[in-house]
Amino acid sequence: MSGSLTVAKKQNAVRLDAGTPDPSDWEQWVQHLQNRIKPIGLREAVKSGGRKALRWGLSDGHGVNDALPLLSNLENVARKRKSKRKSLDTAIATELEGWLQGLPAREVSRTLCLECIAWSYALVDLARELPAAPWCELLDQLVEVANDARRSSPSDDPLVQQWLVGELPLILVCLFPELDQCQELHDSASELLSAALIDLLDGEGLIHSRAIESFRPLLASWTRCQSLACANDRLCLTEAAQEQYDWMVLQMLRLSRGDGSQIFCDADEIGDWRKLSQAALKLSGDPHDQMVASRLFSGWPGSAKRSSRKSLPDASVCSEWAGIAVMRGGWGRGKTDLGVIFGEDSVFAGLSRGTQQIFTGPWKADVCVDGKRLAVQGRWSELCWFSDEDVVYLELEAPLGNGIVLQRQVLVARKEEFLLLGHVVLGKKPVEIDLEVSWPLHESMHLQPADETREVTISDRRKPRFLALPLSLPEWRAAPADGELTVTTSGLLLKQRGVASRLEVPLFIDLDPRQRTKPYTWRQLTVAEDLQVQPRDVATGYRVQIGRRQWMFYRSLAAKRIRTVLGQNLGCEYICGRFHTNGSVETLIEIE
């Protein structure tokens, strides 16, 4: 099955074990299906919400809206009342007839795959609605689709692959143990389900960035398969794949905002994310994951106060293999979360505080050297990752050619509630460097530049919330500058230029709305070495003050030396510190 489905029409070709009623005696066959204690169907396997479990994890962005009418009709079959039986019988039979007639000519798509597994889950209920011929033809066609998918490679889309070569055959295996043609699918279904988990996850449950858009539908599919298989005493996953699934449940929590939406995604969800989360957490059985969910999600059963912060797993994670970093202020519902995708030659970022999305989309950095635009050659790689109770820190690097590299620096201060986004162009000789960095603003926010100073206020529809400070530019617009922080139709744009061998452009974002009425300021600091003031392509220093809170930032761009900033002797590459009222500096992070 490469471009389209190849199916053969066969009626009444069901093969049965001895002693099982034959479909030619349709009434006995239907009675047999209705009276079985086992197998257990999906609704009973996942309990609450099982009738709509096929919608779990889906959103408008997954391109399956055309399948939703069929899902609704099959859900009605599962819950129908006797008074509506005749009209429903006729409608579903007519719909099935049209679906079967068009099946051979249809291209492989997410919609078609979702419809196939929907028909499969409904087969037992449909036996009481349909005559023998269309029911048997539907079963045969679904078995043929599963076999065809197993023999070929129907799509590069991991969601299509999972539904066709994993979930579809497993449904048939679990629901029809009497039928040889279904049981022959078991080994391949289990093998392919396990292989997909291991191939798409990084070893600790974090999905590869190429499949992040399908993360929740994939989790939903694996959760349905696990639930159905466990309820029917079937093997679903290998031991290694099961371990990956358990890790994946924790990563689901790390990738969730407090309102249940997924980091990196902005589309409205079709399915109930709570039902998916509850089913996945039940399968993993980890009490720490349950504690995390009670802290993260509003109205979640259980008490968040019963667990201490130290007993919970780190809220942040980074995987260079997956090309994903999730940087969170903590597990609380009002905390900051920043997601970064860096697996290819571009970077995507999403910034939120609580349920409020701030920036989301491509995080662009355009570099021109001597008037020539340079593009990333290859992909971004992780230089440094660090996470403790004070900060989460990520540093990335990508080559631009001719010995020039571009670095990105991301610092989330957990307790201080600020974000530092640094950008550094590193070359070997003085050149004319122009750097433009942009962040797309979420549609719910708007930007307001100050009149006399260079900061930008980020507001929601009600009032100012956050503050962006361009640290490498003078605070007052009256002072000359080789750059500007500007507002565009799409978001925030920071420009900086200079003739140097290295150029740093940091942006400080205060994420604590309680500080908006307090005074603030920032300054570029003098960096000295052997009593000589150093140029800004050697090392930089900055001071930021908001209300009574003050911080210092230092970055060595050239080779590390002992240098002095605000009376502090520093021999490191980078340091971020917090000033106390007595003038001392407490180090939040230091990179040697």
Secondary structure, 3 states (H helix, E strand, C coil): CCCECCCCCCCCCCCECCCCCCCCCHHHHHHHHHHCCCCCCHHHHHCCCHHHHHHCCCEHHHCCHHHHHHHHHHHHHHHCCHHHHHHHHHHHHHHHHHHHHHHHHCECCHHHHHHHHHHHHHHHHHCCCCCHHHHHHHHHHHHHHHHHHHHCCCCCCHHHHHHHHHHHHHHHHHHCCCEHHHHCCHHHHHHHHHHHHHHHECCCCCECHHHHHHHHHHHHHHHHHHHHHHHCCCCCCCHHHHHHHHHHHHHHHHCECCCCCECCCCCCECCCHHHHHHHHHHHHCCHHHHHHHHHHCCCCCCCHHHCCHHHCCCCCEEECCCCEEEEECCCCCCCEEEEEECCCCCCEEEEEECCEEEEEEECEEEEEECCEEECCCCCCEEEEEEECCCEEEEEEEEEEECCEEEEEEEEEECCCCEEEEEEEEEEEEEEEEEEEEEEEECCCCEEEECCCECCEEEECCCCEEEEEEECCCCCECCCCCCEEEEECCCEEEEEEEEEEEEEEEEEEEECCHHHCCCCEEEEEECCEECCEECCCCCEEEEEEEECCEEEEEEEECCCCCCEEECCEEECCCEEEEEECCCCCEEEEEEEC
